[in-house]
Amino acid sequence: MSVKKNIDEILNNLPEQVKLVAVSKTKPNELILEAYNNGYKVFGENKVQEISRKYEELPKDIEWHMIGHLQSNKVKYIAPFVSLIHAVDSFKLLKTINNEALKNNRTINFLFQMHIAKEESKFGFSFEEIEKIIQSSEFKELKNVNLIGFMGMATNTDNGKTIKDEFKYINDCLKTTKQKYFKDKDDFKELSIGMSGDYKIAIEQGSTIIRLGSIIFGERNHVK
Ligand SMILES: *Cc1c(COP(=O)(O)O)cnc(C)c1O
């Protein structure tokens, strides 16, 4: 298995508006460096401790994406360096990110996570909840966070139609939001949808960021 070959193959077939985040969770630094040494520098992790450790140990020009569920009390560890937080799923979390960004004298880009799957267990907002937040004055007061789009995970199923419908729905929500609230905000346009099993459908449905793990690095150890 070659990480370089896997990444090259994906990049070769990627439309230019789509960004690849290589999801390196549970994978050792050597595999990340294999991609890095071949010019690839955008990685995603889902655990605060792991992303912080890898940030410390690996080259500083890596762009680190926090893709997993994030607890408010851990934001401080990633606030100095994180490039994009994909899964903002509560207003409390967003306020904390804003505070920690302010302490670090920076603005942190983020996505609202939308619940689009049928499974109960997944995190995320409904579209109604997102609209309520966007319209609130408390939201408008947060000057050190910058909303650039939405993130979602489709139902874990072999049914392509279900996945397609869920991705289409989140894209429709993004377009509606753009039209209603952010017409003149050029950087509000990102749709983080698509994992190893469904990224082709995601791209057809307007993905601008795909998050690929196993297809690049091989299957993960599922011991937790
Ligand atoms: C692990 C993970 C991925 C990557 O999953 P693969 O199926 O291995 O591509 C994408 N997004 C999130 C939020 C993840 O936790």
The ligand as an SDF file (V2000), in Angstrom:
LIG
                    3D

 15 15  0  0  0  0  0  0  0  0999 V2000
  -13.0160    8.9590   10.1660 C   0  0  0  0  0  0  0  0  0  0  0  0
  -13.7620   10.0590    9.5560 C   0  0  0  0  0  0  0  0  0  0  0  0
  -13.7400   10.2640    8.1710 C   0  0  0  0  0  0  0  0  0  0  0  0
  -12.9990    9.3660    7.2010 C   0  0  0  0  0  0  0  0  0  0  0  0
  -13.6340    8.1280    7.1090 O   0  0  0  0  0  0  0  0  0  0  0  0
  -13.2320    7.0670    5.9830 P   0  0  0  0  0  0  0  0  0  0  0  0
  -14.4650    6.2640    5.8080 O   0  0  0  0  0  0  0  0  0  0  0  0
  -12.1080    6.2800    6.5320 O   0  0  0  0  0  0  0  0  0  0  0  0
  -12.8550    7.8050    4.7720 O   0  0  0  0  0  0  0  0  0  0  0  0
  -14.4470   11.3490    7.6750 C   0  0  0  0  0  0  0  0  0  0  0  0
  -15.1310   12.1840    8.4800 N   0  0  0  0  0  0  0  0  0  0  0  0
  -15.1810   12.0130    9.8070 C   0  0  0  0  0  0  0  0  0  0  0  0
  -15.9460   12.9750   10.6300 C   0  0  0  0  0  0  0  0  0  0  0  0
  -14.5050   10.9440   10.3940 C   0  0  0  0  0  0  0  0  0  0  0  0
  -14.5480   10.7860   11.7170 O   0  0  0  0  0  0  0  0  0  0  0  0
  1  2  1  0
  2  3  1  0
  2 14  2  0
  3  4  1  0
  3 10  2  0
  4  5  1  0
  5  6  1  0
  6  7  2  0
  6  8  1  0
  6  9  1  0
 10 11  1  0
 11 12  2  0
 12 13  1  0
 12 14  1  0
 14 15  1  0
M  END
$$$$
